[in-house]
Amino acid sequence: MNANYRNNYLLAQNQFIDYSTSDSTAILAKEHGLIGLTRLITCMEILGLDCEQVNLIALPDFTYTRNKLRWSAGFPYGCVIKFGENIPPFIPLDFRPNCCGVVLAELEEFDENPESLQKKYIEIISSYSDIDKSDLNRRNHFMGSYFCEKNNKFYFLIHGSFNFVKEALYYERNETLLSLSKSETIMGEPFTYLIDSNAKHFYESYLEHERLTMYYRNLIIKEMLPQAKIVFNRTHEGFYDMQTLLLGAYAENHPFSCPIMLAPEVDLPFVNVTNPINLQNETKLYLSPHGGGYALYGVCNTQRVDSNLQSDYILTYPNQTKLLTDNVLDMPFCYRTNTSHCWCDRFNMAIEHCKMTPIFNLKI
């Protein structure tokens, strides 16, 4: 790492705000995220932007992303990147916004079974050309049903995004967007971005695709369960505003409530976010993790081999067996189940309103 990168790495360390679980996977994500933040700061420096006006805020679901292009560019998951209000329109495209999010509905009664809902869902997606049949079957996308003993009501959740958004917002799939983007070679790899009017136009396109995404998530759940009352429909992969990038997180400028998806075998917490994170210039931001986050299965320690963006890792297991890998993304993983507890009890940022017991999940 040359002297300029080292200085920017020290700045990145200073501007990294850590609310993670600090487990072995979070440590791996932090090491990688600091390299990514160094690249972001270096790009800002090249463009003459105020490098001290950016923070990376790691939340309890802080982890790696299984989106290879996002991870390869230096972006971890379970975090928020916050630019200062004085930063002009500037978007690093490799954070890859796709409007992924969650809709949660409340029901007085629920007598469906997995097979009946599967049939309804297939009929619905066959009626809309925008919806790909595999959209809600990718990676950790799913649908789930729950019962809340506290209020004696049922809930149904859909987690996912749609392929038509990625075709528009992923620059390697959109020739027009690619032609408008700019790139700097930083730490041996391209850093691709938009600035000024092109960034504004991209953000406007994002907002339209976010509106459509929320519309379709709402539509699917209402057509499957007409009696459902929507209580939550938010994005956790995209933008809160132009200065706030969401990488598996919810953000607001005032208190709010949200579910935190953990693992299919455990209760679904619904929390009230009550306390903000205080940033520079008296900025306050209310945040929540979106879920549990991937945890490398059985790994008790991780070590980055070098300071290159594309680094190998040494994973250590409880019996002290070590594994050298250049492909963390395909290692066995589980989902953390302690992120809600961590956010509420360890960091005192939220209060658990209730827990919902899972009935069944769908991944179809």
C-alpha positions, 0 to 999 in steps of 0.5 A: 500500500503506497503512502497516499493509500496508507494515509487514506486508510488511516482516515477510513479507520477514523471514519468507520463507526462500528456497531457490529457484533465483532464476531469473526465474520464481522472482523473479516467484513471490517478488514475488507470494508476498510479497504473499500472505504479507503478506495472511496475516500481516494476517489473523493480526493481525486475529485476534490471532494471533502474526504472527511465527509463520509462515514461507514456505519457497521450494524449488528448484521455486518458481514460479507455480501454474496454479490460477487461484484459488490464484494470485489469492489470493496463493499461489505453488507449490513452497513450504511455509507453516509456522505455529508450534506455538502458533498455534491451528487456522487454515487459509487455504482459498485454498491449496486442498489437494487431496491431489495426490501421487505413488505410485512402485512397483518391479518386477523385470520390465516388458514393458508397452507404452503401449497395453496399460497404457492399456487396463488403466487404462481398465478400472480407472477404469470400475470405480470410481465415485469416479474421474473418467476425466480425473483423471490427465490434468489439467495436469501429472498423468501416469504414467511408466515408468523403468529404474534401471541402478544396481539393474537394476530398473524403476519405475512412477510415478503423479502426480495427484489426484482430483476427488472431493477437490476437490468436498469441500475446495474451498469454492466447490464445497461449500456447507456448507464455504462457510457455515462459512468466514470472510472478511476483505477484505485489500488489496482482496480477500477472504481466506477461512479457517477457525479453531478447531473448524471448522478442526479438522473441515476438517483431519479431513476432509482426512485422510480424503480423503488416505487415500482418495487414497493408497488409489486411487493404490495401487490403480490401480498394483497393478491395472495391475501386480500384481507391483509393490512400492510404495516411495513414496506421499506427498502434496505438495499439502495438509498435512504436519500442521495447522501445515505447508501443502504447496504442491508439496513433501514434508515430514517431521520426520526424513530421508526419500527421494523422487523429484523429477519434472523433465521427461519427457525427462530422468532421474527423480532419487531423493534421500535428504533428509539435512539439515533446515531450522532454523526458530524455536524450534529446530524442524527440518523436512526438505523436498524439492521435488516436481518441476521447477516451471514456468519461463516459456519464454525469459524472462530477467527479470520485473518486477511493475508494482505492489504490488496483489495482481492486478498486471500483469507485464513479461516481458523476453526475451534480445533485450530484447523486453518483454511486458506481461501480466496473465495469467502462467498462460497464458504458454508454459512449460517444466519446470526440470531443475535442481531436484534438482541445486540441492537436493543440490549447491547447498543440500546438503539431500539426496543423490542416491541414483539416477537412473531413465531414462524408458521412456515416459509416459502422459497418458490 
